[in-house]
Amino acid sequence: MKHLIYTLTLLASITAAITPITGAEKTTPPVTVLNLPDSGTDPAAIDYQSLPVLKGEHAIINPAALGPYPRKTDKIDLRDLRLNLHNYLIYHDGKFWCIWSDGPRIEDEPTQEIKYATSVDGLHWTAAKSVTGTPKQPHAFIARGLWLRDGQLLTLAAKYQGHGAFGPPDKKHLELVAYRWEPQQDKWVYEGQLYDNAINNFPPQKLPSDNWILTRRDSRFNVSVLIGGVKALNDWQSFPVVGVKQVSGFRPDEPIFWVLPDNSMYALFRDNGKSQRLFFSTSHDEGRTWDTPVLSNFPNSRSKLFSLATSHGYRVLVLNANPQVNRRELHLAVSPDNKTFTCLTKLEIPSPAELPKEVASLKKKFSAGIASLQYPHVIEHDGFLYIAFSRNKLQTEVFRVKLSDIDALLTTGR
């Protein structure tokens, strides 16, 4: 009997890709993704109050606004405002573009649509217009990125039914679709479906093989990648990464990944479980197979993150890195080797100078140190990083940081 149990245990370890990890395996030291000069690899030793601070320029892309539902009292609250979340940036055709999810109130309600604005300098933005138009109930859209494919600018959108994109597939009718920008018509036009039962995280990236790759979560939160997109918009193959119940205690969400110089791939995952850490995985065949994700030592407040390779030779990672304050702070980490982040800074994002008159009574709840700052997306342009984010899930903003200031941090540590 003991021999049989041993054999079954051995088989289980071989098939770890489909089997939850055991309690013993949880004691394995976390993978080192963060190694700081003062605290080393111990996330509990980070003194967040002593972190270097990155200053920058701040602007509002789309201001907070009242939603369509009548209030029972004259005293408005955050719940009375329209949703603004899932922001993405791109620089194209001589100007900046930003898209975001814009809903009547609470995140991912029916009639949520995608809106956009443009800017010449990244700090002064046009009034918002709709990409998708306002869908009729029970339909809704979630902004999923701006993608330049074969010279055409596309907005990616997750389309679904009901409240929220996740749930039974036959009720959610989740699909990933694209809208094409038509300059001569000055509007967005429906382009087609990329994949059924899919919501991505960020726009596709190019692989060394010239294929595109992007993340896919199905309506049950299982994570895979889609590879292809070259021959046709809907020409993709799906490859599994991690199932929602595959790793005990880990609830995978919103992964990011990038290609390393040796063509292997490096992935970090938000964990909606209780770890308050990022999880880590790698692939050595352009994303077709992945190691089982494991716990890393990088702290995260259960929120979305984004990473970008800069022209200055280092990679940045923007996220809510202090679980003690949840999403009230945004941080920027730097990795000189694309693997280990050796510098962690706090972004000194100020309070908005003013709010629209109709929501001005809520100014304190939008102030720095109180408001939540989440879902960053970053692009580089002309010596600056432009970081789009949402404040309180109600206002779309941008923070511009000089790359030279990050260079100085790497040199001086301050």
C-alpha positions in Angstrom: 0.0 0.0 0.0 2.8 2.4 0.9 4.5 1.6 -2.5 1.3 2.4 -4.3 0.9 5.8 -2.5 4.6 6.6 -3.4 4.0 5.7 -7.0 0.8 7.9 -7.2 2.7 10.8 -5.6 5.5 10.5 -8.1 3.1 10.5 -11.0 1.4 13.6 -9.5 4.7 15.4 -9.5 5.3 14.6 -13.1 1.9 15.9 -14.1 2.3 19.1 -12.1 1.0 21.1 -15.0 -2.5 19.9 -14.2 -2.2 19.2 -10.5 -2.3 21.7 -7.5 1.0 22.1 -5.7 1.3 20.5 -2.2 1.8 22.2 1.1 5.4 21.0 1.2 6.1 22.7 -2.1 4.8 26.0 -0.7 7.8 26.1 1.6 10.1 26.5 -1.4 11.8 29.9 -1.2 10.2 32.5 -3.4 11.8 33.2 -6.8 14.0 36.4 -6.6 12.5 39.0 -8.9 13.3 42.0 -6.6 16.8 42.6 -5.0 17.1 46.1 -3.5 20.3 47.7 -2.0 18.8 48.3 1.5 16.4 45.4 1.9 17.9 42.8 -0.3 15.5 40.0 -1.4 13.3 40.2 1.7 10.0 42.1 0.9 9.1 42.4 4.6 12.3 44.5 5.0 11.3 47.2 2.5 11.0 50.6 4.1 8.5 52.2 1.8 8.8 55.6 3.5 12.5 55.8 2.6 12.2 54.8 -1.0 13.5 57.3 -3.6 10.8 59.5 -5.1 10.3 60.1 -8.9 8.8 63.5 -9.7 7.0 64.3 -12.9 4.3 66.3 -14.7 0.7 65.4 -14.2 -2.4 65.9 -16.3 -6.0 64.7 -16.4 -7.0 62.9 -19.6 -10.7 62.5 -18.8 -12.2 64.1 -15.7 -14.6 62.6 -13.2 -18.2 63.0 -14.1 -21.6 62.3 -12.6 -23.3 59.1 -13.8 -26.8 58.7 -15.2 -28.6 57.4 -12.2 -30.6 59.6 -9.9 -29.4 60.1 -6.3 -31.5 59.8 -3.2 -29.7 62.7 -1.6 -28.1 66.0 -2.7 -24.8 64.9 -1.2 -23.0 63.0 -4.0 -20.6 60.1 -3.3 -18.0 58.3 -5.4 -20.7 55.7 -6.3 -22.6 58.4 -8.2 -19.8 58.9 -10.7 -19.1 57.3 -14.0 -16.5 54.5 -14.2 -13.1 55.3 -15.8 -10.7 52.3 -15.9 -8.5 50.0 -18.1 -6.5 52.9 -19.7 -4.1 52.3 -22.6 -1.7 54.6 -24.5 0.0 54.7 -27.9 1.8 57.3 -29.9 0.7 57.2 -33.5 0.5 59.5 -36.5 2.0 62.4 -34.7 -0.1 62.3 -31.5 -0.9 60.5 -28.3 -4.0 58.3 -28.1 -5.6 57.0 -24.9 -8.5 54.6 -24.6 -10.4 53.5 -21.4 -13.5 51.7 -20.2 -16.3 54.2 -19.5 -19.3 53.0 -17.7 -22.5 54.3 -16.0 -21.1 53.4 -12.5 -19.6 50.3 -10.8 -17.0 48.5 -12.9 -18.2 46.4 -15.9 -21.9 47.1 -15.8 -24.0 46.7 -18.9 -23.8 49.7 -21.4 -20.1 50.2 -20.5 -18.3 51.4 -23.6 -14.9 52.4 -24.7 -13.9 56.0 -25.1 -10.8 57.7 -26.4 -9.0 61.1 -26.4 -5.9 62.4 -28.2 -3.1 64.8 -27.4 -0.3 66.5 -29.3 2.0 66.8 -26.2 0.6 64.1 -23.9 -0.5 66.6 -21.3 -3.4 68.5 -23.0 -6.2 66.2 -24.2 -9.2 66.5 -26.4 -12.7 65.9 -25.1 -13.6 62.2 -25.0 -15.4 60.5 -27.8 -16.7 56.9 -28.1 -14.9 54.1 -29.9 -17.6 51.5 -29.7 -20.8 53.5 -29.2 -22.9 52.9 -26.1 -24.1 49.3 -26.3 -27.7 48.3 -25.3 -28.3 46.2 -22.3 -27.2 43.6 -21.4 -24.1 44.2 -23.6 -20.9 45.9 -22.5 -17.2 46.5 -23.5 -13.9 46.5 -21.7 -10.9 48.4 -23.2 -8.1 46.0 -23.9 -5.4 48.0 -25.7 -4.3 49.9 -28.7 -2.5 47.8 -31.4 -0.7 48.9 -34.5 -1.1 46.0 -37.0 0.1 46.3 -40.6 0.0 50.1 -40.3 -3.6 50.2 -39.0 -4.4 51.4 -35.5 -6.8 49.0 -33.7 -8.6 49.3 -30.4 -9.1 45.9 -28.8 -12.2 45.3 -26.8 -13.6 42.5 -24.7 -17.3 42.2 -25.4 -19.7 40.4 -23.1 -23.2 40.3 -21.6 -24.4 41.0 -18.1 -22.5 42.4 -15.1 -18.8 41.5 -15.5 -17.0 39.5 -18.1 -16.4 36.4 -16.0 -18.9 33.6 -15.4 -20.6 30.7 -17.3 -19.5 30.9 -21.0 -23.1 30.4 -22.2 -24.2 33.4 -20.3 -21.2 35.8 -20.7 -20.8 35.3 -24.5 -17.3 36.7 -24.1 -15.3 37.6 -27.2 -12.2 39.7 -28.1 -12.9 42.1 -31.0 -11.2 45.0 -32.7 -12.2 48.4 -34.0 -10.2 50.1 -36.8 -9.4 53.8 -36.9 -10.4 55.4 -40.2 -8.6 58.8 -40.5 -10.6 59.9 -43.5 -13.9 59.3 -41.7 -12.5 60.4 -38.4 -14.1 57.5 -36.5 -13.6 53.9 -35.4 -15.1 51.1 -37.5 -15.7 47.5 -36.4 -12.9 45.3 -37.8 -13.8 41.8 -36.5 -13.4 39.1 -33.9 -9.9 37.9 -32.8 -11.0 35.0 -30.6 -14.0 33.6 -28.8 -14.3 33.3 -25.0 -11.2 35.5 -24.6 -10.2 38.7 -22.8 -6.6 39.8 -23.1 -4.5 42.0 -20.8 -2.4 44.2 -23.1 -1.9 44.5 -26.9 -0.1 41.7 -28.8 3.7 41.7 -28.8 6.0 40.5 -31.7 7.9 37.2 -31.2 11.3 36.5 -32.8 9.4 34.2 -35.2 7.4 37.2 -36.3 4.2 35.9 -34.8 2.2 38.0 -32.5 1.5 36.8 -28.9 -1.0 38.0 -26.3 -2.5 36.7 -23.1 -5.9 35.2 -23.0 -8.2 34.6 -20.0 -11.4 32.7 -20.6 -14.6 33.5 -18.8 -13.5 31.2 -16.0 -10.1 32.9 -15.4 -8.0 30.1 -17.0 -4.9 31.7 -18.5 -3.5 30.9 -21.9 -1.6 32.7 -24.7 -2.7 33.3 -28.2 0.0 33.0 -30.9 -0.5 34.0 -34.5 -2.4 37.1 -35.8 -0.2 37.4 -38.9 -2.2 35.8 -41.8 -5.5 37.1 -40.5 -7.0 39.0 -37.5 -8.7 35.8 -36.3 -5.8 33.4 -37.1 -4.6 32.3 -33.6 -3.6 29.2 -31.7 -4.2 28.9 -28.0 -1.7 27.4 -25.6 -2.4 26.9 -21.9 -0.4 28.7 -19.2 -2.1 28.0 -15.9 -5.6 26.9 -14.8 -7.5 28.9 -12.3 -7.3 26.0 -9.7 -4.0 24.5 -10.9 -1.7 26.0 -8.2 -3.1 25.9 -4.7 -3.6 29.3 -3.1 -2.9 31.1 -6.4 -5.7 32.9 -8.3 -4.0 33.9 -11.6 -5.0 37.3 -13.1 -3.7 39.8 -15.5 -0.3 38.3 -16.5 2.4 40.2 -18.3 5.4 38.8 -20.1 8.3 39.8 -22.3 11.0 38.2 -24.5 14.5 37.9 -23.2 17.7 38.2 -25.3 18.0 34.4 -25.5 14.4 34.3 -26.9 13.0 32.7 -23.7 10.0 34.4 -22.1 9.6 35.8 -18.6 6.1 36.2 -17.1 4.7 37.9 -13.9 1.2 37.4 -12.7 -1.1 39.3 -10.4 -2.4 37.0 -7.7 -6.0 37.5 -6.5 -5.3 35.1 -3.7 -3.8 36.1 -0.3 -0.1 36.0 -1.1 0.2 39.8 -1.9 3.1 38.8 -4.2 3.6 38.4 -7.9 3.9 34.9 -9.3 6.6 34.0 -11.8 6.9 31.7 -14.8 9.1 31.2 -17.9 8.8 29.7 -21.4 11.6 28.4 -23.7 9.6 27.8 -26.8 8.0 31.2 -27.6 5.1 30.7 -25.2 3.9 27.3 -26.4 4.6 25.7 -23.0 5.2 27.3 -19.6 6.6 26.3 -16.3 4.1 26.1 -13.5 3.9 29.6 -12.0 5.6 29.9 -8.6 5.6 32.6 -5.9 8.1 35.4 -6.3 9.4 37.8 -3.7 8.0 40.9 -5.4 5.1 42.5 -3.4 1.9 43.6 -5.0 -1.5 44.9 -3.8 -3.5 42.5 -5.9 -3.6 45.0 -8.8 -2.7 45.2 -12.4 0.9 45.8 -13.4 2.8 46.7 -16.6 6.4 46.5 -17.8 8.3 48.2 -20.6 11.8 47.9 -22.0 13.2 51.4 -22.5 15.6 52.8 -25.0 18.1 53.4 -22.2 18.8 49.7 -21.8 16.8 49.0 -18.7 13.3 47.7 -18.1 10.7 49.4 -15.9 7.8 47.9 -14.0 4.9 50.0 -12.7 2.6 48.6 -10.1 1.1 49.1 -6.6 4.0 47.6 -4.7 3.0 48.4 -1.1 0.3 46.0 0.1 0.1 48.0 3.4 -1.6 50.9 1.6 -3.4 48.9 -1.1 -3.7 51.0 -4.2 -3.0 54.4 -2.8 0.5 54.5 -4.2 2.1 53.7 -7.5 5.7 52.5 -7.8 8.2 52.2 -10.5 10.9 49.5 -10.4 13.9 49.2 -12.6 15.8 46.1 -13.9 19.1 46.6 -15.7 19.1 42.9 -16.9 15.4 42.4 -17.8 15.1 39.8 -15.0 15.8 41.2 -11.5 14.6 44.6 -10.4 17.2 46.4 -8.3 15.6 49.8 -7.8 12.2 50.6 -6.4 10.8 54.1 -6.4 7.5 55.8 -5.5 5.9 58.0 -8.1 5.1 61.4 -6.7 1.7 61.8 -8.3 0.0 64.9 -7.0 -3.6 65.6 -6.2 -5.6 67.0 -9.2 -5.4 70.8 -9.3 -9.1 71.0 -9.7 -12.2 68.8 -10.3 -15.2 69.6 -12.4 -17.7 71.8 -10.5 -20.3 69.0 -10.4 -18.0 66.7 -8.4 -15.8 69.4 -6.6 -17.3 68.4 -3.2 -15.4 65.1 -3.5 -12.0 66.8 -3.9 -10.6 65.3 -0.7 -11.4 61.7 -1.8 -9.4 62.4 -5.0 -6.3 63.7 -3.1 -2.9 62.1 -3.0 -2.4 59.5 -0.3 -6.2 58.9 -0.1 -7.3 58.1 -3.6 -6.7 54.8 -5.2 -4.3 54.8 -8.2 -4.5 51.7 -10.4 -4.1 49.9 -13.7 -1.0 51.7 -15.1 0.0 51.5 -18.8 3.3 53.0 -20.0 4.8 54.2 -23.2 8.1 55.9 -24.0 8.3 58.9 -26.3 11.0 61.6 -26.8 12.9 61.1 -23.6 9.9 60.6 -21.3 7.8 57.8 -19.9 4.0 58.5 -20.1 2.1 56.6 -17.4 -1.6 56.4 -17.8 -3.6 55.3 -14.7 -7.1 55.6 -13.1 -7.8 57.5 -9.9 -10.6 55.9 -7.9 -11.6 54.1 -11.0 -13.4 57.4 -11.9 -10.8 59.6 -13.6 -8.3 58.9 -16.3 -4.9 60.6 -15.7 -1.3 60.6 -17.0 2.0 61.2 -15.3 5.1 62.1 -17.3 8.6 61.1 -16.0 12.0 62.0 -17.5 14.1 59.0 -18.4 17.1 61.0 -17.3 15.7 61.1 -13.8 15.5 57.3 -13.8 19.1 57.2 -15.1 20.2 59.4 -12.1 18.5 57.0 -9.7 20.4 54.1 -11.1 23.6 56.1 -10.7 23.1 57.7 -7.3 20.4 55.5 -5.7 18.4 58.7 -5.0 
